[in-house]
Amino acid sequence: MFRDKVALVTGGSRGIGRAIVLSLAKEGAKVLINYKGNEKAAMETLEEVKKIGAEGEIFRADVSVEEGVEKMFNFILEKWGRLDILVNNAGITKDNLLIRMKNEEWEQVINTNLKGVFYCTRAAVKIMLKQRYGRIINVSSVIGLRGNIGQANYAAAKAGIIGFTKAVAREVASRGITVNAVAPGFILTDMTEVLSEEMKKKVLEEIPMGRFGNPEDVANVVKFLASDEASYITGVVLSIDGGLSI
Ligand SMILES: NC(=O)c1ccc[n+]([C@@H]2O[C@H](COP(=O)([O-])OP(=O)(O)OC[C@H]3O[C@@H](n4cnc5c(N)ncnc54)[C@H](OP(=O)(O)O)[C@@H]3O)[C@@H](O)[C@H]2O)c1
């Protein structure tokens, strides 16, 4: 499906990003696994890519720092000479009730989850415009659609991604580039592992399908949006949440 295609997955070392990396690699894509600090996890994911028989590299860069993002895109061009698929997946949480929320908690989440998407998408679109081909998939969240107590920073960033997706989708639609978002619900990863059992139980009761999602549930949809089968879809937000957002 993705033979001769080059993909970048931000935050590709763990969780949802890792599952996306592996699903693209299984279809023959060359994948750059971006990560921020956890080199061990990035290396392990790269090992898996190689076991599949695909080509990959790891690249340490904080998506919220412009210089690092520029270096990462230069690396891709030097290595593979093109970029076909960008998955803006890197994200963090710094939860707190609004009145207790520190400036740093607000800024870190907005910078990583929203500014990082801006930096990476801008750099990718420059390449994709020349190719007249590209697939951009942004990872938003059910929280960006519904909001959540203690997550005003995260909800703002994830809702921001949705507006950004639609605006950029319009800008590049005539150039063979699609830009879409996915909005996962509660997915079992390190990010949700830290939540209390009580909180998990409460969320589970709200999910019509009665189960949490797996990283692969998200990766399957991202793979579809990155494929030629989705070539007439742009500017949409696809929920992957077992019905949580109904
Ligand atoms: N899990 C859920 O239930 C859920 C639901 C909806 C949406 N999402 C979204 O899905 C995405 C992935 O979530 P996850 O649950 O897989 O998270 P995770 O397991 O915590 O993994 C986060 C990934 O992002 C990377 N990362 C964090 N900050 C970064 C930065 N500044 N620059 C580059 N990479 C960075 C991490 O790299 P290191 O390994 O180096 O730390 C790691 O690879 C996030 O955008 C999240 O908001 C998750």
The ligand as a Tripos MOL2 file, in Angstrom:
@<TRIPOS>MOLECULE
LIG
   48    52     1     0     0
SMALL
NO_CHARGES

@<TRIPOS>ATOM
      1 N1         -4.2360    7.7080   25.0630 N.am      1 LIG1
      2 C1         -5.4150    8.2670   24.8570 C.2       1 LIG1
      3 O1         -6.4310    7.8680   25.4450 O.2       1 LIG1
      4 C2         -5.5590    9.3910   23.8640 C.ar      1 LIG1
      5 C3         -6.8490    9.8430   23.5520 C.ar      1 LIG1
      6 C4         -7.0050   10.8590   22.6420 C.ar      1 LIG1
      7 C5         -5.9120   11.4390   22.0490 C.ar      1 LIG1
      8 N2         -4.6670   11.0100   22.3670 N.ar      1 LIG1
      9 C6         -3.5350   11.6620   21.7140 C.3       1 LIG1
     10 O2         -2.7890   10.6920   21.0090 O.3       1 LIG1
     11 C7         -1.4230   11.0890   20.9460 C.3       1 LIG1
     12 C8         -0.5420    9.9600   21.4700 C.3       1 LIG1
     13 O3         -0.9340    9.6780   22.8010 O.3       1 LIG1
     14 P1         -0.4010    8.3960   23.6090 P.3       1 LIG1
     15 O4         -1.4830    8.0200   24.5410 O.co2     1 LIG1
     16 O5          0.1550    7.4050   22.6680 O.co2     1 LIG1
     17 O6          0.7660    9.0840   24.4570 O.3       1 LIG1
     18 P2          2.0980    8.4610   25.1230 P.3       1 LIG1
     19 O7          1.9770    6.9980   25.2410 O.co2     1 LIG1
     20 O8          2.3210    9.2890   26.3320 O.co2     1 LIG1
     21 O9          3.2220    8.8010   24.0230 O.3       1 LIG1
     22 C9          3.4990   10.1270   23.7180 C.3       1 LIG1
     23 C10         4.4860   10.1730   22.5850 C.3       1 LIG1
     24 O10         4.6990   11.5600   22.2420 O.3       1 LIG1
     25 C11         6.0790   11.8430   22.3200 C.3       1 LIG1
     26 N3          6.2620   13.2540   22.7030 N.ar      1 LIG1
     27 C12         5.8060   13.8840   23.8100 C.ar      1 LIG1
     28 N4          6.1690   15.1830   23.7820 N.ar      1 LIG1
     29 C13         6.8810   15.3640   22.6410 C.ar      1 LIG1
     30 C14         7.5320   16.4650   22.0570 C.ar      1 LIG1
     31 N5          7.5260   17.6860   22.6290 N.pl3     1 LIG1
     32 N6          8.1920   16.2870   20.8820 N.ar      1 LIG1
     33 C15         8.2010   15.0760   20.2770 C.ar      1 LIG1
     34 N7          7.5960   13.9940   20.7860 N.ar      1 LIG1
     35 C16         6.9470   14.1290   21.9590 C.ar      1 LIG1
     36 C17         6.6370   10.8610   23.3120 C.3       1 LIG1
     37 O11         8.0450   10.7300   23.1260 O.3       1 LIG1
     38 P3          9.0280   10.0850   24.2880 P.3       1 LIG1
     39 O12         8.8340    8.5980   24.1790 O.co2     1 LIG1
     40 O13        10.3840   10.5100   23.9040 O.co2     1 LIG1
     41 O14         8.5480   10.6470   25.5770 O.co2     1 LIG1
     42 C18         5.8480    9.6140   22.9360 C.3       1 LIG1
     43 O15         6.3830    9.0160   21.7850 O.3       1 LIG1
     44 C19        -1.3300   12.3700   21.7560 C.3       1 LIG1
     45 O16        -1.4180   13.4890   20.8940 O.3       1 LIG1
     46 C20        -2.5490   12.3110   22.6500 C.3       1 LIG1
     47 O17        -2.9640   13.5830   23.0570 O.3       1 LIG1
     48 C21        -4.4590    9.9990   23.2640 C.ar      1 LIG1
@<TRIPOS>BOND
     1     1     2 1
     2     2     3 2
     3     2     4 1
     4     4     5 ar
     5     4    48 ar
     6     5     6 ar
     7     6     7 ar
     8     7     8 ar
     9     8     9 1
    10     8    48 ar
    11     9    10 1
    12     9    46 1
    13    10    11 1
    14    11    12 1
    15    11    44 1
    16    12    13 1
    17    13    14 1
    18    14    15 2
    19    14    16 1
    20    14    17 1
    21    17    18 1
    22    18    19 2
    23    18    20 1
    24    18    21 1
    25    21    22 1
    26    22    23 1
    27    23    24 1
    28    23    42 1
    29    24    25 1
    30    25    26 1
    31    25    36 1
    32    26    27 ar
    33    26    35 ar
    34    27    28 ar
    35    28    29 ar
    36    29    30 ar
    37    29    35 ar
    38    30    31 1
    39    30    32 ar
    40    32    33 ar
    41    33    34 ar
    42    34    35 ar
    43    36    37 1
    44    36    42 1
    45    37    38 1
    46    38    39 2
    47    38    40 1
    48    38    41 1
    49    42    43 1
    50    44    45 1
    51    44    46 1
    52    46    47 1
@<TRIPOS>SUBSTRUCTURE
     1 LIG1         1 GROUP 0 **** ****
